[in-house]
C-alpha cells in the first residue's frame, strides 16, 4: 500500500547557499531530481545506465573545500528529510577506516544503512560476502590463498548478519558446549549428528548457494547464463567452488598487498580488490529488476545515489580516484547499472585518463547525460562567478513509498493465488483451459484502416540521407583519409503503396543511413575508422536483374577504374532469397568480392561454390523452420473448438509454399522435416509457375480456390494450423479471399509464417480480420520487450528520431527487424573494412580475410553479433524471435539466441533448441 507523501515544508540550515547557479544549472537540477526519483508510472527509467558526472570545482585551500562542501550539500539536501528519502551515500577519504579500508566498502555501508522503509534495493548479500573475504585477506595476506579460511570468514560474516544461519550457529554452539558434559550415546549423537546437521551442512549449503548466485546457475535454475562473477573472471570459467575461485583471485594480489603502500604493485592490488567489490555492489543494486507486478519489483521507485568528494591533496585523493576508476571499469563490463554517481572536486589527469579523457562540457550536457544514461563520464568545469552569489535550491525528491513491507504483500498475493488454484481442485468446474501463447485475442484492432504509407517520399528521404553521408565521406577523402565504397543491391524502387507493403526496401535503407551517419560521426574523432560511401543499385522487380547487375559490378572492379574513395570493398543487401539473388552471389563469389546479407535466409544462398564470400547475417531457414516446427508442436497456439475455449498445440499442419521460390520451398521443406505431426502440402503460385513442386502436391493459382481447400481441411482437422512459407503478397491475397468467402465460418484460424510477413503484418493490413491469429518470425526484439538489450533500445530511439525528422505520416515499421538488420549488416562490413585497413590495405580481398578472422564481434541493434572463424555461416546464436501480431502491435512470444551478449540457443530450451 503506498504511503502518503510528505508535504511538510523543508527548513534549510544556517549557511546553506544552494547549488551554484548559472544559465544551465536549472536543467541539471531538474534531470537530477527526475533521475533519482522518476514518476511512479515512468519508473522504467531506473533500469537505464547512469552516467558519471564530474563537477570540477575551482579554487584552492579553504576556498576549494568550502565550494566542494557547498555543492555536495546542495546535492544531498533533496535526498533527505529527517531521514533518507532514497538510498544514498556521501563518500570521501574520511570514509576510509580500519573497518572500511576501501571506498567501495564505505559505499556499500552508506547505501545499506538507514534505508528508506519498504524501498528496494534492500539487500546487499554479494558485496557483504566479498567485503568479508577481502577484509580477511587484508588482515593476513597469507590467508588469501586458503579457500577454507576465506569460506569460514565469509560464513562468520553471514552468521553475524542474523537470520536462520545465526540461529543454527547458536544451536550448534549450545550443543558443542554441552558435548563435553554429556557422555555415552547422547554425547555421540550430539557430536556426530547434531553438530554437522546445524553447522557443517548449513555452511556447505550456503557455500553452494553462493556459488550458484555468483558463478553459475544450478542445473534446476530457471535463470540461465553465467552470473556476474562467472562472467567477469576468467578463473570462473570452470565449475569450481566460489571460495576456491576467490582464493585464486586474491592470491594473485597477495604479493602486491604485502608491499609498502606507495609501491605501484600495492596500488594495483588495491585497484583489483576495489574493482571486485564494486562489481559485487553493482550486482546487489541490480536486484530486483524494475517494474512488472511482483511486490518487491514495484518497490524500486528510486535510484541509489553516490556523492563523491575529491580532496585537494593528490595523495589523499588516491583512494577516491581508485574507486571511481573501478566504477567506470565495472560499468563498462558488468550486466548491472551504475548508481547515480556525481563527483565533486578536482579530478587528476590520471583519473581522467582512466575514465577515457572525457571532453569538458556544460551543466546542460551533464543534464542530457543523466537523462540519456549512456554510461559515459561527463566532465563539467564550474565557473568561479556563480560561487560568489546565492545559488538555487534543488527540490526534494518524492519517490513512491509504501506502508507495508513487500514480504507481507508477497505472502498475501501468493495466498490469493493459492486460493484461486486450489478452489477449482476442491470444486471441479469442468475441463481445464490453457490460454494461447501471446493471448487469446486475434489481430483485429478497433481501428480497421491500415497505415497509409508514402512510398516515394519515404524512399527519397532515406536516399537523401545516404547522399548527404556520402558527401561527408568524400570530404574525409579530400582531407587525405582512407574512404571506401559499399554497394547496396535492392529490388526496384517502390512506386506505390502495394509494392511498399511487400518489400523491406524502405526500412532497410533507413538502417543503412543510420549506420553510415554514426560511422561518419565517430570517424571525426577516430582516424582508425574507414568512412564508407554507399551506392544504391536497383535490380528490378523481385531482383529480376540481380545477376546482370552483379556482372556489371564485377566488370567495373576488374576494369581498374574504381580507385580511391570509390574503390568497392564489399556488397550489402540481397534481402530476398531467390534464384536470381543466389546466382548474383555466385558471380560475386568468383570475383572474390565479399557480400554481407540482410534478411535472405535460404540455406541455398550460401551454396555459391567454394568461394565463401557471402556472409549471411540472419539465421538460415533450417534454424528458423526447426524452431517454428517445435513451437507449433509443443506450444498452445491453435484454438480449441467448443465452449471451453483456450488453445492446444498443433497436431496437423497445412503447409503452403511457392515451389519456384527458393526461400519458400526451402523453408517449407525444412518445416516438413522437423514437424512431428501430420502434414499436407499445398502449392500456391499466382503466376502458375510450379517448377520444383512435388508430384503429389495440390496446385493452386487462385487465392479463392486455395481458401476453399484450406477451410475444408481445417474442418476435417480442427487441431490444424496453416504454415505459410510463401511471400507476403500471396499471403494478403489468401487472407482477403478467406475473409470475402467466409468459408471457414466462425472459427479462428492460426497462421504461423516466416520473416517475409513482417512488413505487411505491421502496417495494420489485417486489423479487421477478427478470425486471424498470426505468428511470424523476426530478427530483433521489440524495444518494448523487457528482454531487449540497451543497443536495441538505442537503435529504436535513433530510428524514431530519424523518421520523425525526415518524413510525414505514421511509420508502420517501428518494431520491424529489417532496419535493424541492415544497420548491423553494414556495421559488419564497416568493421571488416577497418580491420583490413589496419592490417594492410582496405581492399576486397583484405575485407574478406577480416570477415573470417574471428574478430567481428559487437553488441548491435539486433543483439550480440559474433561470426564463426573462417566459416561463412550466420553469426553464432543469432537472434531469432517469434512474434504474435496483436491489436497493439507485435509481441515476442519466443526469443532465441544472443539478443543480449551471453545468451545462447541451448540456454533458452524449447523451442530454441530444436
RABELDA-V204586 format. One record per helix or strand of 2 or more residues. SS is the DSSP state (~ for helix, > for strand). FROM is the first residue (numbers start at 0). TO is the last residue. If there is no record, write none. Layout:
ss: [SS:SS]
from: [FROM:FROM]
to: [TO:TO]
This chain:
ss: [~:~:>:~:>:~:~:~:~:~:~:~:~:~:~:~:~:>:~:>:~:>:~:>:~:~:~:>:~:~:>:~:~:~:>:~:>:~:>:~:>:>:>:~:>:>:~:>:~:>:~:>:~:~:~:>:>:>:>:~]
from: [24:39:51:60:87:92:102:124:140:146:163:183:227:233:241:263:294:304:313:339:348:359:362:377:384:405:454:482:496:504:530:540:545:563:567:578:594:602:613:620:637:646:651:661:677:697:702:719:727:748:754:771:789:817:843:856:862:879:888:904]
to: [35:46:55:76:90:94:111:138:144:159:178:213:231:235:256:284:297:308:332:344:353:360:371:380:387:425:477:489:500:522:537:542:557:565:572:589:596:605:614:633:638:647:656:673:683:699:715:723:740:752:760:777:805:838:850:859:865:885:895:907]
